[in-house]
Structure formats: structure tokens, C-alpha cells
Amino acid sequence: MMRPYTPKDNVQAKAYYTDRFWVAPKIPEEAVPEEGLYAEDLAAVKAKCKVLNAYIQRGQLVIYINPEDNITALKTLIEERWYEMLSEMSAVDFLAERGGFEIFYQILNLNTARRIRVKCFVDEHQAIESVNPLYRSADWAEREMWDLLGVKVNNHPYLKRLIMPDDWEGHPLRKTYPLEGDEFAQWYEVDKIFGKEARDIIGPENRDPARVDRYDTERFARLGHEVPKGAPAEELKKIEEEGVVTPVHYQEEEGVFLVEKFNKAPKVLDKRK
């Protein structure tokens, strides 16, 4: 018996989650030691703001705080515990399950080579304070977070789209964003270059990520069936029809010799030496 079909109109406006989605197994969480550098790091943060949770995961300290305390916690770890490098920051889409985003800051202590991950959770329309005054590397990371996920960042010096065009609609890294793009994405370049009146003449863009044209010699050729770049597709078709396989070369044309093709049969030893 087939499942009843449920229409999913305006899918980007709906964040849905079902038990059919695969969920990766969670990495074990260990208690923070009562002594040591991580214990001292955690104590320094607890002295300045509320810590919702803390644990060790894969040898790294993870501290969960309220979003309004992100500046206080990170500033404390910089000034008192010397975590002076922000190696990575971004957000994870939990709109379907929890109605918001989990933001993380991966920071590094260059003196002890230890890393801490500071995490917090914001609702879909809740803004987070920019940490750009503390870490200059947060500049583009926060712009990317806004551009691709739609997480608002307060007091950023230049919160503009970083990867997508300024007039783009939607945020492509959200889980509800269609893999092939929505209607706006499919017609973006046509509308931009030729105008909407040319839609019927040109047609929508092909954004199928699985489409590979085997006869597109500009970007695809099978090993053993190489053809010169830009050669007509008929040349590759002719090679396949005649059963002729062009020789495989391991160097550029007229380039310096690198390596010959190894044709000798392997020797099997009866006993290990």
C-alpha cells in the first residue's frame, strides 16, 4: 500500500522533519576534568557568564552559553586564557527540529595548542552580536553565515552577501532550500541579462547537479578515450564506434618526460624474504 501523497507547496517557507531522515550517531561526551587547563578555562568563563553545559568531545572542551553572552565569554578566553585565534565559525540549521540555528566558535590557544568550541543557540529571527572586534577572521565568516543561512549579525561593519549576488533571494545552505534552486534561481541569469520577456524563448537554466554529458569534451572524458580539448563530439563517438582506444599519456603534450606506462606483469613470491 502506497503512502498518501502530501503536497509540499512553498517548501522554503516550511521547515519539516521526519524520522525518515538519517541522523548521524552522536559523538560521546565526557565530563570536564576537575583539574587541568580545561578546568581552568571553564572556571574563567563561569566567573563571567552563565554556562548552560560543558563537556569534552574528542579531546576538546565544548562550552554552551546563552547567545547574549558570546562577547563576554570569548573576551574572557582571549584576555585571561590566551585563546587568541578564531580558526572557524558558522551555524548549523536546526529550523525543523528546534526552530533556529546553533552557532559555534572554534578558537585556538597558540601557547598550549588547545582548542575550545563555544556554542550557543539563536531563534530563526534572533540576531547575534558580531565578534569582529575580537577576531578579525570573523568578518567574512559572519558575512557567509548571513549570506548562506540567514543568521542576522548585529554591529557587523559590512554585513553584505559574500558569495551570492546582492539581489539574491533566499539562503542556499538552509536545509529547506531546493538542491536545484527555486524559481528565482532557475530564472536569475535569464531575467538579469535578457529580461523576463525572454523566458519563453530561452527557457530556465539547467541546474541539475547529477547531469553529466559524456560527450562534453570541454570538461568530461573517459580514461583511455581522451580527445583534444574542444574537439567535436563526433570524434569521441567515432572512437567508440570503431573500438579504437587512444593511448593514455601521463605528461603534457611536448612536455618534459615524467613517467612511462608500467606494462610488466607482477611477480608473485612463494615465500616472504
N, C-alpha and C positions, 0 to 999 in steps of 0.2 A: 504494500500500500504506500503510495507516494505522500510526501509531506504536502499539506496545503500551501499554496503559494501566497506569500505576503508581499504586496508591493512596497518598494522602498523608495518612494518619491522623495526628491530633495535630500539625498543621502548625506550631503555635507552638513546639513542642519541637524542631523541625528547621530549621536554617538551611542552605538549599541554594542552589547557584549553578550555572548552566549557561551555555554560550556563546550561548544564545538571548536572554539579557538584553542590552539595549542599553547600551553603555558610552560615555560622553561622551569626546570627544577630550581628551587631556591638554594643559593649558596649558604652553607651553615654559618650561623652567627655564634661567636664565642664571647664570653664575659671579658670585660676590660680588666687586666691585672690590677691589683691593689697597689703595686709598686712599679716603678719604671718610668720611662719617658712619656709613654702614652697616658699613664695615670696622672702625671703632672700636667700634661696638655689638657686633659679633660677637666682637671680641677681648676685650671686657669679660666676655662670657658664658663664653668659652673659659677665661678665667683662673679661673673659679669652679666650673665643672662640665664634664662631657663633652658635646660636641656631635656628634651622630650624622650630621647632614647640615645644610647651609646653602646657600641659593641665592636668587636674585632671581626673583620671579614677578610679572609685571605691575607692575614698578616698586617692589615691596615686598620686604623681607627676610623670609625664612622660615627659622626655626631649629628643627631637630628634635632633641629631647633625650630622655633617659630619664624616665619618669613620676615617679620618686622625686626628681628634681631640679627639679620645677616651681617650688617655693617659692624655691629658691636662684637660679634663672635670672631669674624675674620680679622678685625683690627687688633683684637686681643692676641690672636695666634701669630700675628705679624710682630707686634711690639714686644710681647712677653715670651713667645715661644719660637720666634725666628722662622716662621713659615712664610717666606718672602716671595715664593714663586707660585703663580696660578698656572698650572700646566693645562687644565681643561675645565670648561664649564658648559653646561647646556641644560636641557629639560627633557623629561620623559612624559609622553602623552598618556594620562590616566583619565581622560574625559569620560569614557564609557563606564569605568568601574567606580571612580571617585569624584568625577566632576571637576577635575583640574589637572595641574601639572606638578611633577616632582622636579625641583631644581637642585642641581648638585654643583659643588665647587671642589675640584681636585687640587689640593695645594701640597707644596713640597718644601721641606726643611733642608736647605743645601748643606748645613753643618752636620746633620746626623743622617742624611739620606733617608728620612722617614716621610711617609705620605699620610695625609688625613683627607677624608671626604666629608665635607659639611653639606648636609641636605636639609631641605625644607619643602613645604607643600603650599601651593597657591591655588585658589579657585580660578575658574576659567577667565573671569573678568577682573581678577585681583592683580594689582601691579606689585612688582618687586623693586626695591631700591637698587640703583646701579652701584656696582663695586669698582667702577672705573677709577675713582680717586685712589683706591687702594692698590689695584693691579691694572696696569696699562694694558695687559694682554686681554682684559675683559672687554675692551672696546668692540672689536669685531665679533667676539663670541656672543655678546649681548645683542648686537645687531642681527646676527644669524638666528639667534633664539627668537627674536621678534619676527623676522622675515619668514622663517620656515615653520614656526609653531604658533606664532601669535601671542607670545608671552609679553605683556607690557612691562617696560622698564622705566621707572621714574628717574629724572635728573640725569639721563644719559646725554653727553654733549652733542651727539649727532645720530639720533635714532631714526635712520633711514634703512630701507631694504638694502641688503648686501649682495644677494645672489640674483633674486628675481627683479624684473623691471619695476620701477617706482609705481606704475599704474596697475600692477598685477592684483588680481582679486583672489583671496584665499591664501592658505598657508600649506604648501605642498607636503610637509613632513607630518601633518596630522594623520592619524590612522584612518580617519573618515574621508581623506582626500582620495579620489579615484586614481588608480595607478596610471591610467591613460589620460588623466586630466579631465576636468569638467568641460562644459560647453564653452566657457570663456577661454580656456587653454587651447581647445581644438580650433578656435577661430581667431586666436590672438594675432598671429602674424598676417593672416589674410586681411583682417579688419584694419590692422595698423598700416599695412603697405598699400592695399588696393581699395579699402573701404568695404563696408558691409554689403554694398550693392553688387560686389563681385563674388559673393558667396556661392551663388548658383553656378557661376562659370568655373571657379577654381575648385570648389569643394573643400571639406575640412582637412586639417593636417593629419597625417598618419602617425599616431603616437603609440602604436602597438609595440611594446618592448620586446616581444617574442618574435617579431618578424625579421627574418634574415634572408636576403636574396642571394642564393648561391652563385648567381651569375653577375653579381655586382663586383667587378674586378677592382674597383677603387678601394674596397675595404674588406673583401672576403675572398679567399681562395683555399682550396683543399691542398694539403701537403701531397706533393707528387703530381699535382695538376696545376702548377703555377703558370700564369700568363703574365705578360708585361703589364705594368700599371696603365690603366686607361685603354687596354685592348678591348675590342668589341666582344660582346658576349658570344657571338657566333664562333669565335676562335676557341673558347673553352668548350662549347658544345661539340665542335668538330673533334677535339681531342678525345672527349668521352665516347663519341660515336665510333671513332676509329680504334679505340682501345690503346691509343698511344699515350704513354706517361712521360712527361718531360722530366729530365734529370733534376735531382734535388741538389741545390748548391748551398754551401754553408758560408758563403762570403759574398760581398757586394760585387757587382759587375765591374771588371777591370780593377778590382781592389787588391789589397795585399793578401797573400795566401794565409789562411787561418788553419784549416783542418780538412783532411780528406775523409770521405765516407768510409767507414770501417766495414769491410766485407768479409773478413776472415771468420771462419767458424770457431766457436768457443771450444776449448779443450776441457774435458771433464777428468778430474783427478780421481784415481781409485782410492787413494789414501791421502789424508792430510799430511803435509810435510811438517 
